[in-house]
Amino acid sequence: MAAELSPHLLSEKHRPTLDQALDAIRTRAYWSPHPEHPKAYGEGGAPGSLGAAEGKAAFDAVLNTRLDLGQPGTDGWTGGEISPYGPELGVEYPHPDLDVLLPAMRAAMPAWRAAGPETRALVCLEILARISARTHEFGHAVMHTSGQAFMMAFQAGGPHAQDRGLEAVAYAYEEQIRTPQSADWSKPQGKRDPLQLQKSFTAAPRGISLLIGCNTFPTWNGYPGLFASLATGNPVLVKPHPRAVLPLALTVQLAREVLAEAGFDPDLVALAAERPGEGIAKTLALRPEIKIIDYTGSTAFGDWLETNARQAQVYTEKAGVNTVVLDSTDDYRGMLSNLAFSLSLYSGQMCTTPQNLLIPRGGITTDAGDKTYDEVVADIAAAVSGLLGDDSRANALLGALVNPDVKARLEAAADLGEVALPSRAVANPEFPDAVVRTPLVVKLDATKPDDEEHYLSECFGPVAFAVAVDSTADAVELLRRTVRDKGAMTVGAYTTSPEVERAVEDVCLDESAQLSLNLTGGVYVNQTAAFSDFHGSGGNPAANAALCDGAFVSNRFRMVEVRRQA
């Protein structure tokens, strides 16, 4: 039977988008084909897309159902997700018999490899287009598995995640076509006939790729690895976090649908949902069929993967200690406002949220006059309180705590030092069972050994440490030690001094950390834009990969050459 999605149709629909993505990663200018505004979907918006009511209805319709993906080797059903907002999702997912599923995925590889880089890229773009059309549905799925407030779940779990997936496809395509498909080779031999060979070059995928999903950003953190592997010819087995299965299960469902319509084996993408307490990730990671692993989560398990999954190419994003150096500013109010938003967004449950604010104990110079350490800390606390003073606004920014561990860390952190800003509970009228908490700000001292243990450890959640340092120079050295020893996904600094700016920049260049300087407007240190910003660097202990660059995709395939006598 002929494929419903022919190569010609795929090219007509998606080649212009691929070309624009390729141009965007070269210029690093702003570009996105996925609208951020909810009204861009449904009637009057993107053709064929679900509007707000339709998306909510689609989400509601999948609750309390069995999501049968039609994949081989299903030996039972599993589920048990409970929304951070309270309701049980009630969705059941196929549980895999790996000895049946993995061989089926491996058998799907040859035809996918033979399709070539362009066809693979265009099929991936069709998958992303189907996901984009259901952005409202995905927004609810992400909200009720991650605890993000709806607008953030809609944007970060929808268009921003789709952008990161498309970015990975663009990098994958560009790296694969760097080498020509064929070449005629002729070496002169003087008076004798030249030596002549015909050579062909094929991007050969490594094998089955394992995506180990995270709880907080299942699509945003999951799509880069998924689409990088698929676009380079590898089947992808998606192992979601047990608390955040639905967004990735819906993704697998759409991917399988598109692959079948394009004439490929849908078993190129499959789901591996685990039973409660099963810990299937360790089992999968050591299977000889698994050749690539993408992981976002704790340092302990990331380190275990890097050490033990020796048969696989492992890409990890782990924990880090994100730091902001406060030296001076010519926009004090803007600095306070920017920091308050950065500390509050999604209750600090982002791998990019700043944790340590390094402030000279002698204070900082500002356009509003010199400010002492105590004044700076008090003003940051006041800015957070002002931002979150209205409960409806607070709910829209904070979302809900993703799991009880975050709440426990938050409560324990209040005993670590002098509390400059206590955390308060915020009631959510729509979801009374949601655990919503404002950020906690604790004063610590860089010269106290007991305090060092606290600020040099990641305290994931709505916790910030205002660390008093003897001078800006000491802050810069502490920054260097923090990034070198503990890693950082982001670094921020506020200074009007070119010398201080250069010192901070040198640390970040030496230790491979992404730096944001003097942000006082609507761009925040914990946000990155696909096609322009690199998420992580892969050069410090927080992560061994960056989203997204050539290194993130190029080792997912190897160039295999065939030489023939001409």
C-alpha positions as CSV (number, residue, x, y, z in Angstrom):
1,M,0.0,0.0,0.0
2,A,1.3,3.4,-0.9
3,A,2.3,5.7,1.9
4,E,-0.2,8.4,2.7
5,L,2.6,10.8,3.4
6,S,4.7,10.6,0.2
7,P,8.2,12.1,0.1
8,H,6.9,14.8,-2.3
9,L,4.1,15.8,0.0
10,L,6.4,15.9,3.0
11,S,8.9,18.0,1.1
12,E,6.1,20.4,0.0
13,K,4.8,20.8,3.5
14,H,8.0,20.9,5.5
15,R,11.1,21.7,3.4
16,P,10.7,25.5,3.8
17,T,10.5,25.1,7.6
18,L,13.6,22.9,7.6
19,D,15.4,25.6,5.6
20,Q,14.4,28.3,7.9
21,A,15.5,26.3,10.9
22,L,18.9,25.7,9.3
23,D,19.2,29.4,8.7
24,A,18.2,30.2,12.3
25,I,20.9,27.9,13.9
26,R,23.5,29.6,11.7
27,T,22.4,33.2,12.4
28,R,21.3,32.7,16.0
29,A,18.5,35.3,15.4
30,Y,15.0,35.0,16.9
31,W,12.8,32.6,15.0
32,S,10.0,30.2,15.8
33,P,7.4,28.5,13.7
34,H,5.3,27.6,16.8
35,P,3.1,30.4,18.1
36,E,3.2,31.1,21.9
37,H,-0.3,32.6,22.2
38,P,-3.2,30.2,22.9
39,K,-5.4,32.1,20.5
40,A,-3.2,31.1,17.6
41,Y,-4.7,27.6,17.7
42,G,-8.2,26.5,16.8
43,E,-10.8,28.5,14.8
44,G,-9.0,31.4,13.1
45,G,-5.6,30.0,14.1
46,A,-3.4,27.3,12.7
47,P,-5.3,25.1,10.3
48,G,-6.4,21.8,11.8
49,S,-5.3,22.7,15.3
50,L,-7.4,22.3,18.5
51,G,-8.6,25.5,20.2
52,A,-8.7,25.9,23.9
53,A,-12.1,24.2,24.5
54,E,-11.2,21.3,22.1
55,G,-7.8,20.8,23.6
56,K,-9.3,20.6,27.1
57,A,-11.9,18.2,25.9
58,A,-9.3,16.0,24.2
59,F,-7.3,16.0,27.5
60,D,-10.4,15.1,29.5
61,A,-11.2,12.3,27.0
62,V,-8.0,10.5,27.6
63,L,-8.3,10.5,31.4
64,N,-9.3,7.2,33.0
65,T,-8.7,5.3,29.7
66,R,-6.2,2.7,28.5
67,L,-3.8,4.3,26.0
68,D,-3.2,1.4,23.6
69,L,-0.3,2.3,21.3
70,G,-0.4,-0.9,19.3
71,Q,3.2,-1.7,20.0
72,P,4.5,-5.3,20.2
73,G,5.5,-7.0,23.4
74,T,2.9,-5.6,25.8
75,D,2.7,-7.9,28.8
76,G,0.4,-5.8,31.0
77,W,-0.8,-2.3,31.8
78,T,0.4,0.2,34.3
79,G,-0.3,3.8,35.4
80,G,-1.0,5.7,38.6
81,E,-0.1,9.3,37.8
82,I,-1.5,11.8,40.3
83,S,-1.6,15.5,39.3
84,P,0.4,17.9,41.5
85,Y,-2.9,19.8,41.5
86,G,-4.7,16.8,43.1
87,P,-6.7,14.7,40.7
88,E,-5.7,11.2,39.7
89,L,-5.2,10.9,35.9
90,G,-6.3,7.3,35.7
91,V,-4.5,6.6,32.4
92,E,-3.1,3.1,31.8
93,Y,-0.1,2.5,29.5
94,P,1.4,-0.6,27.9
95,H,4.1,-2.3,30.0
96,P,6.8,-3.8,27.7
97,D,8.2,-7.2,27.4
98,L,11.7,-6.0,26.4
99,D,12.7,-9.3,24.8
100,V,9.9,-8.8,22.3
101,L,9.8,-5.0,21.9
102,L,13.5,-4.3,21.5
103,P,14.0,-6.8,18.6
104,A,11.0,-5.3,16.9
105,M,12.5,-1.9,17.2
106,R,15.8,-3.1,15.9
107,A,14.1,-4.7,12.9
108,A,12.7,-1.3,11.9
109,M,16.1,0.3,11.5
110,P,17.3,-0.7,8.0
111,A,14.4,1.0,6.0
112,W,14.7,4.1,8.2
113,R,18.5,4.2,7.7
114,A,18.0,3.8,3.9
115,A,15.5,6.7,3.8
116,G,18.3,9.2,4.2
117,P,18.7,12.4,6.2
118,E,16.2,14.6,4.4
119,T,13.3,12.1,4.5
120,R,14.0,11.4,8.2
121,A,14.1,15.1,8.9
122,L,10.8,15.8,7.1
123,V,9.0,12.9,8.8
124,C,10.2,14.4,12.2
125,L,8.8,17.8,11.1
126,E,5.4,16.1,10.4
127,I,5.4,14.6,13.9
128,L,6.2,18.0,15.4
129,A,3.4,19.6,13.3
130,R,0.9,17.0,14.6
131,I,2.0,17.7,18.2
132,S,1.8,21.5,17.5
133,A,-1.8,21.1,16.3
134,R,-2.7,19.6,19.7
135,T,-0.7,22.1,21.8
136,H,-3.7,22.9,24.0
137,E,-4.1,19.2,24.9
138,F,-0.4,18.9,25.6
139,G,-0.6,22.0,27.8
140,H,-3.0,20.3,30.1
141,A,-1.1,17.1,30.0
142,V,2.1,18.9,31.0
143,M,0.3,21.0,33.7
144,H,-1.1,18.0,35.4
145,T,2.1,16.0,35.4
146,S,4.7,18.7,36.1
147,G,2.7,21.1,38.3
148,Q,3.4,24.0,36.0
149,A,0.7,26.7,35.8
150,F,-1.3,26.3,32.7
151,M,0.2,29.2,30.7
152,M,3.8,28.0,31.4
153,A,2.8,24.4,30.6
154,F,1.2,25.6,27.4
155,Q,4.3,27.6,26.3
156,A,7.2,25.6,27.7
157,G,5.6,22.2,27.2
158,G,4.2,23.2,23.8
159,P,5.8,25.7,21.4
160,H,9.1,26.0,23.3
161,A,9.5,22.2,23.5
162,Q,8.6,21.9,19.8
163,D,11.2,24.5,18.9
164,R,13.8,22.5,20.8
165,G,12.8,19.3,18.9
166,L,13.0,21.1,15.6
167,E,16.3,22.6,16.5
168,A,17.7,19.1,17.1
169,V,16.4,18.0,13.7
170,A,18.1,20.9,12.0
171,Y,21.4,20.1,13.7
172,A,21.0,16.4,12.9
173,Y,20.3,17.1,9.3
174,E,23.2,19.6,8.9
175,E,25.7,17.2,10.5
176,Q,24.6,14.2,8.3
177,I,24.9,16.1,5.0
178,R,28.3,17.5,5.9
179,T,29.8,14.5,4.0
180,P,28.6,13.9,0.4
181,Q,26.7,10.7,-0.4
182,S,29.2,9.7,-3.0
183,A,32.5,10.7,-4.5
184,D,34.6,9.7,-7.5
185,W,38.2,9.4,-6.4
186,S,41.2,9.5,-8.8
187,K,44.8,9.5,-7.7
188,P,47.4,10.3,-10.5
189,Q,50.2,7.7,-11.0
190,G,52.5,9.6,-13.4
191,K,52.8,7.6,-16.7
192,R,50.6,4.8,-15.4
193,D,46.8,4.9,-15.3
194,P,45.4,6.7,-12.3
195,L,44.0,4.8,-9.3
196,Q,40.3,5.1,-9.4
197,L,37.6,4.3,-6.9
198,Q,33.9,5.0,-6.5
199,K,33.0,5.8,-2.9
200,S,29.7,6.0,-1.1
201,F,29.1,7.4,2.4
202,T,26.1,6.5,4.6
203,A,25.1,8.0,8.0
204,A,24.8,4.8,9.9
205,P,22.8,5.0,13.2
206,R,24.2,3.6,16.3
207,G,21.1,1.6,17.4
208,I,18.2,1.9,19.8
209,S,18.1,5.2,21.7
210,L,16.7,5.3,25.2
211,L,15.1,8.5,26.4
212,I,14.7,8.7,30.2
213,G,12.2,11.4,30.8
214,C,12.0,13.9,33.7
215,N,9.1,15.0,35.9
216,T,9.4,18.7,35.6
217,F,9.8,19.3,31.9
218,P,8.8,16.0,30.1
219,T,8.5,17.5,26.6
220,W,11.0,20.4,26.8
221,N,13.8,18.2,28.1
222,G,12.6,15.1,26.2
223,Y,12.2,16.4,22.6
224,P,15.8,17.3,21.9
225,G,17.1,13.8,22.5
226,L,14.1,12.1,20.9
227,F,14.2,14.0,17.7
228,A,18.1,14.1,17.5
229,S,18.1,10.3,17.6
230,L,15.2,9.7,15.3
231,A,16.5,12.2,12.7
232,T,19.9,10.4,12.7
233,G,18.2,7.0,12.0
234,N,17.9,5.5,15.5
235,P,14.8,4.0,16.9
236,V,13.8,5.7,20.2
237,L,12.4,3.9,23.3
238,V,10.8,6.5,25.5
239,K,10.9,5.7,29.3
240,P,9.0,8.5,31.0
241,H,9.2,9.5,34.6
242,P,6.5,7.6,36.4
243,R,4.9,10.8,37.5
244,A,4.9,12.3,34.0
245,V,4.0,9.7,31.5
246,L,1.1,11.2,29.6
247,P,2.8,14.0,27.6
248,L,5.4,11.6,26.3
249,A,2.9,8.8,25.7
250,L,0.8,11.2,23.6
251,T,4.1,12.1,21.7
252,V,4.8,8.4,21.1
253,Q,1.2,7.9,19.9
254,L,1.5,10.7,17.3
255,A,5.0,9.6,16.2
256,R,3.9,6.1,15.5
257,E,0.9,7.4,13.6
258,V,3.1,9.6,11.3
259,L,5.7,6.9,10.8
260,A,3.1,4.4,9.6
261,E,1.5,7.0,7.3
262,A,4.9,7.7,5.8
263,G,5.4,4.0,5.0
264,F,7.8,3.2,7.9
265,D,7.6,0.8,10.8
266,P,5.9,2.5,13.7
267,D,8.1,0.5,16.1
268,L,10.8,3.1,15.4
269,V,9.2,4.9,18.4
270,A,7.9,3.0,21.4
271,L,6.9,3.6,25.1
272,A,8.3,1.9,28.1
273,A,6.1,2.7,31.0
274,E,7.1,1.1,34.3
275,R,5.2,-0.4,37.2
276,P,5.4,1.3,40.6
277,G,8.8,0.9,42.1
278,E,10.1,-1.2,39.2
279,G,13.1,1.0,38.3
280,I,13.1,-0.1,34.7
281,A,15.6,2.6,33.7
282,K,18.6,0.8,35.2
283,T,17.6,-2.4,33.5
284,L,17.1,-0.7,30.1
285,A,20.3,1.3,30.4
286,L,22.4,-1.9,30.5
287,R,20.7,-3.8,27.7
288,P,23.2,-4.4,24.9
289,E,20.6,-3.2,22.3
290,I,20.6,0.3,23.8
291,K,23.3,2.4,22.1
292,I,22.3,6.0,23.0
293,I,20.9,7.3,26.3
294,D,19.4,10.8,27.0
295,Y,18.8,11.6,30.6
296,T,17.6,14.6,32.7
297,G,17.5,14.2,36.4
298,S,19.6,13.7,39.6
299,T,23.4,13.8,39.6
300,A,23.6,10.4,41.3
301,F,21.7,8.6,38.6
302,G,23.4,10.6,35.8
303,D,26.8,9.7,37.2
304,W,25.7,6.0,37.4
305,L,24.7,6.0,33.8
306,E,27.9,7.6,32.6
307,T,29.9,5.0,34.6
308,N,27.9,1.9,33.9
309,A,26.2,2.2,30.6
310,R,29.4,1.7,28.7
311,Q,27.8,0.2,25.6
312,A,25.9,3.5,25.0
313,Q,26.7,7.1,24.1
314,V,25.2,8.9,27.2
315,Y,23.9,12.4,27.2
316,T,23.1,13.8,30.7
317,E,21.7,16.9,32.3
318,K,22.1,16.7,36.0
319,A,22.1,19.0,39.0
320,G,24.1,22.3,39.3
321,V,24.3,25.3,41.6
322,N,23.3,28.3,39.7
323,T,24.8,31.6,40.9
324,V,24.3,35.3,40.4
325,V,27.1,37.8,41.3
326,L,25.8,41.2,42.5
327,D,28.4,43.9,42.2
328,S,26.7,47.1,41.1
329,T,23.8,48.2,38.8
330,D,22.5,51.2,37.0
331,D,18.9,49.9,37.2
332,Y,18.3,48.8,40.8
333,R,14.5,48.5,40.4
334,G,14.9,46.6,37.2
335,M,17.5,44.2,38.8
336,L,15.2,43.5,41.7
337,S,12.2,42.9,39.5
338,N,14.1,40.6,37.2
339,L,15.5,38.6,40.1
340,A,12.1,38.3,41.8
341,F,10.6,36.8,38.7
342,S,13.5,34.5,38.1
343,L,13.3,33.1,41.7
344,S,9.5,32.7,41.5
345,L,8.8,31.2,38.1
346,Y,7.5,27.6,38.5
347,S,8.5,27.7,42.2
348,G,12.1,27.6,41.3
349,Q,11.7,24.1,39.9
350,M,13.8,24.7,36.9
351,C,17.4,23.5,36.4
352,T,18.2,27.1,35.3
353,T,16.8,28.9,38.4
354,P,19.3,30.9,40.3
355,Q,20.0,29.6,43.8
356,N,23.0,31.5,45.2
357,L,23.0,35.3,45.2
358,L,26.6,36.4,46.0
359,I,26.5,39.9,47.6
360,P,29.5,41.8,49.1
361,R,28.9,42.3,52.8
362,G,30.0,45.9,52.3
363,G,27.1,46.4,49.9
364,I,26.8,47.4,46.2
365,T,26.6,50.7,44.3
366,T,23.4,51.4,42.4
367,D,21.6,54.2,40.6
368,A,19.4,54.5,43.8
369,G,22.5,55.1,46.0
370,D,24.8,52.7,47.8
371,K,23.0,49.7,49.3
372,T,24.2,47.5,52.2
373,Y,24.1,43.8,52.1
374,D,21.1,43.8,54.4
375,E,19.3,46.4,52.3
376,V,19.9,44.4,49.1
377,V,18.5,41.2,50.7
378,A,15.5,43.0,52.2
379,D,14.8,44.7,48.8
380,I,14.9,41.4,47.0
381,A,12.6,39.9,49.5
382,A,10.2,42.9,49.1
383,A,10.3,42.5,45.3
384,V,9.4,38.8,45.6
385,S,6.6,39.6,48.1
386,G,5.3,42.4,45.9
387,L,5.3,40.2,42.8
388,L,3.4,37.4,44.5
389,G,1.2,39.5,46.8
390,D,-1.9,38.7,44.8
391,D,-2.8,35.0,45.1
392,S,-4.2,34.7,41.6
393,R,-1.0,36.1,40.1
394,A,1.1,34.0,42.5
395,N,-0.7,30.8,41.3
396,A,-0.1,31.8,37.6
397,L,3.6,32.2,38.3
398,L,4.3,29.5,40.9
399,G,2.3,26.5,39.7
400,A,2.4,23.7,42.2
401,L,5.2,21.8,43.9
402,V,5.9,18.8,41.7
403,N,6.4,16.3,44.5
404,P,6.6,15.9,48.3
405,D,10.5,15.9,48.2
406,V,10.5,19.6,47.1
407,K,8.2,20.6,49.9
408,A,10.4,18.7,52.4
409,R,13.6,20.5,51.1
410,L,11.8,23.9,51.3
411,E,10.8,23.3,54.9
412,A,14.2,22.1,55.9
413,A,16.0,25.1,54.3
414,A,14.2,27.4,56.7
415,D,16.5,26.1,59.5
416,L,19.7,26.7,57.6
417,G,20.2,30.4,58.5
418,E,18.5,33.7,59.1
419,V,15.3,33.8,57.0
420,A,15.1,37.0,55.0
421,L,11.8,36.0,53.3
422,P,9.7,33.2,54.7
423,S,7.8,31.0,52.3
424,R,4.0,31.2,52.5
425,A,1.3,28.8,51.4
426,V,-0.9,30.1,48.6
427,A,-4.5,28.7,48.2
428,N,-5.5,27.6,44.7
429,P,-9.4,27.9,44.5
430,E,-9.6,25.8,41.4
431,F,-7.4,23.0,42.8
432,P,-7.6,23.0,46.6
433,D,-5.2,20.0,46.9
434,A,-2.4,21.8,45.1
435,V,0.7,22.5,47.2
436,V,1.7,26.1,46.3
437,R,4.5,27.8,48.1
438,T,6.3,31.2,47.5
439,P,10.1,31.3,47.5
440,L,12.2,31.2,50.7
441,V,15.3,33.5,51.0
442,V,17.9,32.6,53.6
443,K,21.0,34.6,54.6
444,L,24.2,32.6,54.6
445,D,27.9,33.6,55.0
446,A,30.7,32.5,52.7
447,T,33.2,32.6,55.5
448,K,31.3,30.1,57.7
449,P,32.3,26.5,57.0
450,D,28.9,25.2,58.1
451,D,27.1,27.5,55.6
452,E,29.3,26.3,52.7
453,E,27.8,22.8,52.9
454,H,24.4,24.4,52.2
455,Y,25.1,26.8,49.4
456,L,27.4,24.4,47.6
457,S,24.6,21.9,47.3
458,E,21.7,22.1,44.9
459,C,18.4,22.8,46.9
460,F,16.0,22.2,44.1
461,G,12.8,24.2,44.5
462,P,11.7,27.7,45.7
463,V,14.8,28.3,47.9
464,A,17.4,31.0,47.4
465,F,20.5,31.8,49.5
466,A,21.7,35.3,49.9
467,V,25.4,34.6,50.5
468,A,27.5,37.4,52.1
469,V,31.0,37.6,50.6
470,D,33.9,39.8,51.7
471,S,34.3,41.4,48.2
472,T,33.3,41.2,44.6
473,A,36.7,39.5,44.0
474,D,35.7,36.9,46.5
475,A,32.4,36.4,44.8
476,V,34.1,35.8,41.5
477,E,36.4,33.2,43.0
478,L,33.5,31.5,44.8
479,L,31.6,31.5,41.4
480,R,34.6,29.8,39.8
481,R,34.8,27.2,42.5
482,T,31.1,26.5,42.4
483,V,31.0,26.0,38.6
484,R,34.1,23.9,38.6
485,D,33.2,21.6,41.5
486,K,29.4,21.6,41.4
487,G,28.5,22.7,37.9
488,A,25.9,25.3,36.8
489,M,23.4,25.5,34.0
490,T,23.2,29.3,34.3
491,V,25.3,32.2,35.7
492,G,24.2,35.7,36.1
493,A,26.0,38.9,37.1
494,Y,25.1,42.6,37.7
495,T,27.9,45.1,37.4
496,T,28.7,48.5,35.9
497,S,32.4,47.7,36.0
498,P,34.1,46.6,32.8
499,E,36.8,44.9,34.9
500,V,34.3,42.9,37.0
501,E,32.3,42.0,33.8
502,R,35.6,40.7,32.3
503,A,36.4,38.7,35.4
504,V,33.0,37.0,35.5
505,E,33.2,36.3,31.8
506,D,36.6,34.8,32.1
507,V,35.3,32.4,34.8
508,C,32.5,31.3,32.5
509,L,34.8,30.8,29.6
510,D,37.3,28.9,31.7
511,E,34.7,26.7,33.3
512,S,32.2,26.5,30.4
513,A,29.1,28.1,31.9
514,Q,26.4,30.1,30.1
515,L,26.4,33.7,31.3
516,S,23.7,36.4,31.4
517,L,24.8,40.0,32.3
518,N,22.7,42.8,33.7
519,L,19.3,41.4,32.8
520,T,16.7,44.0,34.0
521,G,13.9,43.7,31.4
522,G,11.7,40.9,30.2
523,V,14.4,38.3,29.6
524,Y,15.4,36.1,32.5
525,V,18.4,34.1,33.4
526,N,16.4,30.9,33.7
527,Q,14.9,31.1,30.2
528,T,16.5,30.2,26.9
529,A,15.4,30.5,23.3
530,A,15.8,27.6,20.9
531,F,17.8,28.3,17.7
532,S,19.7,31.0,19.6
533,D,20.6,30.2,23.2
534,F,22.5,27.1,24.3
535,H,20.9,25.3,27.2
536,G,23.8,24.1,29.3
537,S,27.3,23.8,27.8
538,G,28.3,20.2,28.4
539,G,31.6,21.6,29.8
540,N,30.9,21.5,33.6
541,P,29.6,19.0,36.0
542,A,25.9,20.1,35.6
543,A,25.6,18.4,32.2
544,N,27.8,16.6,29.7
545,A,25.7,17.9,26.7
546,A,24.2,21.1,25.5
547,L,20.8,21.6,24.0
548,C,21.5,21.9,21.2
549,D,24.7,21.9,19.3
550,G,26.6,19.8,16.7
551,A,28.1,17.7,19.5
552,F,24.6,16.7,20.7
553,V,23.8,15.0,17.4
554,S,27.0,14.1,15.6
555,N,27.8,11.0,17.7
556,R,24.4,9.5,17.3
557,F,25.5,8.2,13.9
558,R,28.8,7.2,12.3
559,M,29.8,7.6,8.6
560,V,30.2,4.2,7.0
561,E,32.1,4.2,3.7
562,V,31.9,1.6,0.8
563,R,34.7,1.7,-1.8
564,R,34.3,0.1,-5.2
565,Q,36.9,-0.3,-7.9
566,A,36.0,2.1,-10.7
